Amino acid sequence: MAKVTITLDTEDMTLAEDFKSVGQLVTMLKAATNIPSAPYMTKSEVARFMGLKSVTSVDKWIKKGLPVVKIDGMNLLIKRQTLIDWLAEHETTE
């Protein structure tokens, strides 16, 4: 697990006082650092990386051509940079 250090100056103390408990701050930090960082991700990790609640959208993207790596013909992995590039190719101004 990554070690996170936070330093607050006097101006930041007001912000720190806004938190109801240290537990809330810890929960928020854990959530912020829970984004997958490996070069290859499972569909569930892609969903979490994109802030999605389920893999349904990821499945749709795969059907629309998002490249995947198949291991043993079953396990799908998606390369992080490939996902980012694929999404960039599908950007619209709508």
Secondary structure, DSSP 4 states (H G I P E B T S, - for coil): ---------GGGHHHHHHSS-HHHHHHHHHHHT-S--SSEE-HHHHHHHHT-SSSHHHHHHHHTT---EEETTTEEEEEHHHHHHHHHHT----
